[in-house]
Amino acid sequence: MHNILISATVLLQFQVCEAFTLLPKFNHLSSKVSTSSSASDLEIDSLMDMDIVIYSTKDDPDSTKHLGALQEDGTLSPLSVWQNQPVFDNLVEFLVDEEDRFSLNAENVELIHLVEESNISYGSRQCHRGVGNPHGEESELLYYVDQEVIDKFDIKVVVNPDLEILW
């Protein structure tokens, strides 16, 4: 009986560790990222939850490119980082800053490109809510984007060190 229990525990631990360490393989941008998408091809209504797009605001004379993600309520939110370094492999970790969550609207945004699935990944982290979230029931979505996408499209990355959670 103990051998079966130990074997099941070891198998479960292996599967959990394997799930957290396996990451998708990313192909080089030259073969995967197309620059043929134009604003006329993309509409916010055509996006799915968690899609990551490159956008600019119509009131920006320089047409600065930013990253945004479609939220579950159908709104587009800008993505920010707390550090501008890849966290693993060549992926930069982004999240939605609560202060900027509703700063974009469909009338003021020009969608430039939908980032392909092969260049993104997702994760989550426990929200920093102190005693109000002791077991981590509340979490926030993390978006991982290949650094090559950021470089290729010359995306301006908004860095806000206050978004880092220090325990």
N, C-alpha and C positions, 0 to 999 in steps of 0.2 A: 504494500500500500504506500509506504514512504517513497519507494523508488518511482512509482507512477506520479506521485505528487511533485517530487523533485524534478522529474523529467518535464512535466507540464509547466512548472515554474520556469525552468531554464528555457524551454521553447518560447514561452510567453515573453520572457525578458529579451530573448534574441529577436523576436518579431518586433517588439517595441523599439529596441535599439536600431534595428534595420530600417524601420519606418522613419526614424528621425535622421538617419545618416544618408539615406539614398536621396540624391537630388537628380532632377532631370538633366540630361545632357543637352548642352546648348550648341547649336551649329553656328558656324561663322556667319556674320551678317551678310557677307557678299552673296551667299546662296539663299538666305532666308528673309532678309529685310528688303522689301521693295519700296522704292520711293514714288511709285506710280499713283498711290492713293492721293486724291485731292479733296479739298473741302467739299466739292460738289458730290463726291462719292459717299461722304459720311454725314450722318445726321444723328443727333443724340437719341432720337426715338428708335434708331436701328441698332443701338448698342445693347449689350447684355450686362447684367450685374457683374461687377468686378473687371469689366473690360478696362484696359489702360490705353489712353490715347495721348497723342501729342497735340497740343492746341496752342493758340495764341488768342489774345483778346483783341476785339475789333478796334478798341480805342488806343491801342499801342502802336504808335507810328513806326516802331522798329520791328514789329511782328515777332517779338521775342517768343521763343518756343518754350513751353512748360509741359509737365506731365500731369495728367488728371486721371481719376478713376470713377467709373459710374457706380453710384451707390444703390442700395436696395430700393430706395424710394424714387429712382429714376433721375436723380440730380447728378451733375458732374461736380466733383470736388477736386481741388488742387492737391498734389502730393508734395510732401516735404520730407526732409531728412534731418537727423540730429548730428550726423557726421557725413562727410562726402567721400568716404572710403568704402570700397567693396567689403562686405562682411564675410563672405566666403566665395570661393571660386572668383568670378568676375561680376558678382551681383551686388548692387547697391540697394540698401533697405530703405523703403519709403513707408509713410503712413499719412493718414488724413489728420491734419491739425484741427482740433475742435474749434479753434478760433477762426479758421478759414473754411469750415465745412460748407457753408452756404454762400460763399463769396462769388460764385459764378452763376450766370443764368444763360439760357439757350440763345437769347437774342444778342448777347455780347461776346459769344465765343465762336471762334472759327476752328473747326476740327481739321487737323492737318493729316494725321496718320493714326491708324489703329495698330498698336504694337502687337506683333504676332505672338502666339502662345509659346513658341519655341524660345522666345527671349524674355519670358517672365516666369515668375513663380509666386507662391503665396505662403503666408504663415500667420501666426497670431502671437500676441503677447498679453500678459496679464495687465489690466489697467491699473495704474497707480492711484488707488483710491483709499489707501491706508486701511483703517479699521472698518471702513464701509465695504471692503472687498477682501476679507481675510483669506478666502480659499480660492480666489482667482476666478470666480464665476463670471465676472465681467472681463471681456477681453476686447482687444482691438485688432483689426486686420492689418497685416503687414504685406506690402507689395515689393517684390524683388524684381529689379529691372537690370538687364545686362548693361554693363558700363559701355559696351560698344554701341548700343542704341543711343545712349546719352551723347557720346562723342560724335557719332555719325550725323545726328540731327542737330547738333550744337544746342542742346537743351539747357536752359538755365535752371539749375537746381537750387531750390530754396532751402537754406540751412538754418535750422532753429535748434541750438543746443539744449534749450529748455524741454524739448520733446524726449530727451533721454531719460530713462528711468534708472535711478540709482537707489538701491535698497539699503 
